């Protein structure tokens, strides 16, 4: 009578290969994460009057303001420009991160889910 279930030809060898592939993928993901965290992303608003730089860790590392945008009578505009530039820089960092990690999940949104 034929065996049912399992994998003919030796499951342990296939399992070892799968484990090696998983470990290799984990190392590659860790390296990619470190590379992404080391990057910086900048975005400008107000025609370059405000520039915000964020790290790959999604932390603001620099804000540059041109003198003409600093108007004590219009603080709201300056605040809006800073928010706009920061959000754009963060969006760019996130897009870069998603693109880099998509190669590990086969492009599935959100990775693998069970």
C-alpha positions, 0 to 999 in steps of 0.5 A: 500500500502506498504511503499517503501524505508527506514528501517522497524522497526525504522531507528532511533535506527539503526542510533544511533547504527551506530553513537556509533560505529563510535564514538568508532572507532574514539576513537580507531583510536586516541588511536592507533595514539598516541601509534604509535607516541610514538614508535621509530624505528631504522635501521642500515646500513653499517653492523651497522656502522650507526644507525638511530632512527625515531619516530612514527611521522616520525622524526629523533630522533637519529643518531649513527656513529661508529668511523671507518665510519667517514673518512674525505676522504669519506664523500659520503659513510657516507652520503649514509649510513645515508640516507639508515638507515634513509629510512629503519627506516622510512619504518619500521615506515610506515609499522607498521602504515599501519598495525595498521590502516588496522584493522579500514579500513578493510584492504582496501588500503588507507582506504575508498574512495567514 
